[in-house]
Amino acid sequence: FATHLAQTSRPATQKEVKRLLTRHLLPKLRHDSMENITTHDLTRIMDKLVGTPSECEHLFRAAKTFFRWALRRRLIAHSPLEGLEAPAKGESRDRVLSDQELARVLACCAHLGSTFTVFVRLLALTGQRKGEIASLRAEMIDRDARTITLPLTKNGRPHTFPFNAAAWELIEKLPKEGLLFPAKGKDSPLNGFSKAMRDFRGKCGIDHWTLHDLRRTFATGLQRLGVRLDVTEALLNHVSGVRAGVVGVYQRHNYQQEMRTAVALWEAHIGKLPAPG
């Protein structure tokens, strides 16, 4: 199955499928023969994840991929998930941190000074996805041009974006080779976000926000500052919206200068946030 994933999926997808199956299915089903695993066995496991609908849905899709592969290899006679619909997705989040909340988050990061809080600050400054920044390697950074190039992103395209002084202040203190945010004692990217966020939320005193909300806050903040939507989408590496369809096919402007101006505006805005009381 690992070979099949390697041939058909991006590394991040391979890692996520392995995580889901290992975390949720393997502990309960590791001693069962594959052909004896029933629909009830699987739904009983997934029913315990109703409180985390996104995790439940992702597990369903990962398990369905696995059992379809097993069926094609004639390892089972039928898939126990065949004919079942994916669990309903959780409601789309629209949480945007206020300036006061963002100021408190960044102040807490600076006070704690841990690897995780440096990671949080870089997310807030760049607006990039947490998995992409967690996997950031020193060789992806052009220190002269002050740009970062992500070779393979969620939409399957490389992404080069600029960073300015505040981000550079963080980056120059990070490792000069390999992963910038390695997991503790491992040669793998930073992980364990859920536990780290539970601890961090308690310390900064702001409830009900996620790391992905920093990306939404970044995008919303740029719009408030008057940055054009196409420039914001370029920074976020979105290929939907104004950069989709025919426009996306024929528009090859890389927006580097516009993105740098936008990032400078955002850093200036953050720098002027009032100190939290």
N, C-alpha and C positions, 0 to 999 in steps of 0.2 A: 504494500500500500504506500509506503514511503517513497518508493521508486516512481509509482504512478503519480503521486503528488508533485514530485520533483520535475516530472515531465510536463505537467499540466498547470502548475500553479506558481505564483511568485513566492519567493522565500518567506515573506511576511505571512502569506496565506498558509503555507506549509506549517510554519511555527504555530499559528493560531489553531489550526485543525488538530495538531498534535497536543497542544495545551488542553483543548476542550475535551478530547477523548481521554487523555491521561488523567485529567482532574475529575471528570464526572462519571465516565463509564468504566474505566479500568478498575477502580477500587471495588465496585459492586459486581462486576461481571467477569473478572479475570479468571475465575475458576470454572466458568461455564463454557461448554462447547458452543461454537458460533451458531451451529444449526439449532441449538436449543434455546437461544435467546428469543424471547417473545415480545410482542408489541407491549404487553403489560409491563414487562421488565423495564422497557425504555420509557414508557409514559410515566411510570412511578418515579423514575429518576428526574424526569423533566418537570413533573408536577411540583417538585420541591424547589424549582427555580422560578415559580410564578412571580415572586417578589422582585426578580431581576429579569424582566421580559426580554431584554436584548440578549443577555447571556443564554436564556432558554431558547430563543430563536436560532442563535448561532450554533448552539449545541445540536439542535434538530437538523440543521443543514449539514453540519459536519458528519453527524451520524448517518444521515441519508446518503451522503457521498460515499462513506465507508461501506455501507451495506450494498449499495449499487455496484461498487467495485467487486465486492465479494461474490455477488450474484453473477457478474460477467465472467468471473474466474471459476464459476461452478463450485464455489466453496459452500454455498447455501442454495436451497431450492427456491426460496423467495425472500424478499426483504421484509423484515417485520415493520418497517415504516412505509411500505408501499401503500399508496392510496390515502395516507394521512396528510392533512394540510399543516403547514408550518404554524406554530403558535403566533398569535397576534403580536405585532411589534409594539413596543412601548411607544407612548406618545412622543412626538418629536419635541425635543427640548428647545426652549427659546430663552434660556437664562443668559443674561448679559450682566456682568458685574458693573455696578455703579463706579464712578470715579472714587468715591470714598472707600468702597470695598476693595477696589484695585490697589489703592494707596496702602490700605491695611495689609493686604496680601504681600505686596512688595516690601513693606517695612518689616513684616514678620520674616520674610525670606532673608533679608539683609541681617536681621538680628540673629537668626539661627545659624546661618552660614554653613549648612550641610550640602552634600552633593545633590540631594533631592531638591533643596530650595534654589540652588543655582540652576538646576534643570527647569524648575517652575518659572524662574525669572526669564530664562531664555525663551520659553514658550510664550510668555506674555509680551516679550519684545519682538518676536518674529512672527507670531501667529501660525506657526507650522504645526503639523500633527504630532502628537506625543510620541508615536512610534518612530517617526522619522528623526526627531531630535534625539530620542533615546539611542538610536542606531548610528548617530553621527560619528564619523571617524575623522581624524586629523587631516587625512589626505583629501577630504572633501572640501577643505577650507583653503581658499586663496587669500593668504594673509596680506598680500600686496594690493589686490583688487578689492579686498574686503567683501568677498562673495562666498556663498556656500552653494555647492552643487550636490543635490541628492540624485544619485545615478538612476534609481528606480523607485517611483512613488506609487501611490494608490491607483492613479489613473494610467499607470504603465509608461509614463513619460519622465525623462530627467527634468529636474527643476533647479534653475540657478536663480538665487535671490540675493540681494545685498544686505549687509548689516552695517550699523553705524557705531558710534562711540560707546554707547552703553552696553551693547552686546559684545563689542570687542573687549571691554573691560573684564567681562566674564570669561570670554573665550581664551584670552591670553594666559589665564591662570590654570587652564585645563591641560590635560596631557597633550604633548606635541606629536605623539604617534599613537596609532590604534584608536580604540573607542574613547570618546570624550567622557562618556557616562557608563563605564562598565558596571555590571552587577557585582556586588561585593564578593571578592575572591574568585571571580569567574571571568573568562574571556567571552562574555556575552552581554548584550545591552541591558541597561537598567530595567528592572521589572518590579513587580510587587506594588503597583500603583495604588491599588485599592486600600491596602493597609497603610501605606505612607500617607495617602490623602486623608484617611480617617484621623490619623495622628495630627496631621498638619492643620486640618480644619478646626480641630479642638484648640490648637495653640494660637491660631489667628482669630478665632472667635467668629467665623463666618460659616454658616451652615448652608447645606443644599447647593453646592456648586461642584463642578467637576473640572478636570484638566481641559477637556474639550471646550468648556465654557470660556476659557481664555482665548481660544481661537475665534469664537463668536464675538467676544468683547473687542478683540483686535479689529475684526472686520467692521463691526458697528462703529467703533471709535474712528476709523479712517473715514467712514461715510460722514460722520458728524464734523470731521475736519475739512470736508469738501473734496476729498480724494475721489476721482472718477471711479465708477464701478468697474470698468475694464481693468484699471490699474490694481484695484483691490483683488479682483479675481486672478490677475497675474501673480500677485504676491501669494495668494492662497493656493495657486496651482489648480484652479478650477477650470474645467473645460466645458462647463454648462453656462447658462446665462448668455451674456453678450458675446462670449467666445465660442459658442457652440455652432453646430451646423455648417452652413456654407462659409460663414465668417471665419470659423475655426480652421477650415481647410485652406482658405486663401490668405488669411491674416498671419503674417510671419514676423511682425514687429516684436522684439523681445522685451520691450518696456523697461529695460534696465535703468535708464535715467529717471523715468517716472517713478519706478519702484523705490529708487534711492531717495528721491524727494519725499515720497510718502512715508518711508521709514523714519526719515529725519523729523518729519512733522509729528509722528507718533512718539518718538523718543522725547522730543521737546515737550509734548503734552504731558507725558508721564513725569518728566522732570519738574513740571510746575504743579503737580498734584499736591494739595495741602497735606501736611503731616497728620496722620491719624491721631485723634484725641485719646 
